[in-house]
Amino acid sequence: MNKVKLFFEERAFGVCSKLGEKLNFPIDSIRLFFIYSSFITLGSPVIIYTSLAMMMKVRKYLRKMNNPVLFD
């Protein structure tokens, strides 16, 4: 079970961890909320999660463009 958990944590976008840091809320609770609400509402939180992940990637990309590093 730990291997599966590590696999997903390494490849996840980090949306739940970022929300947990910003809201000062346990990350595990946020992950469970997304999982349970996805089953109850037939996947609509997956759309929210994906949009948040894309926003995070775009922000990271824009920050990288504004502050270029010579040896990246």
Order of alpha helices (4+ residues) and beta strands (2+ residues): alpha-alpha-alpha-alpha
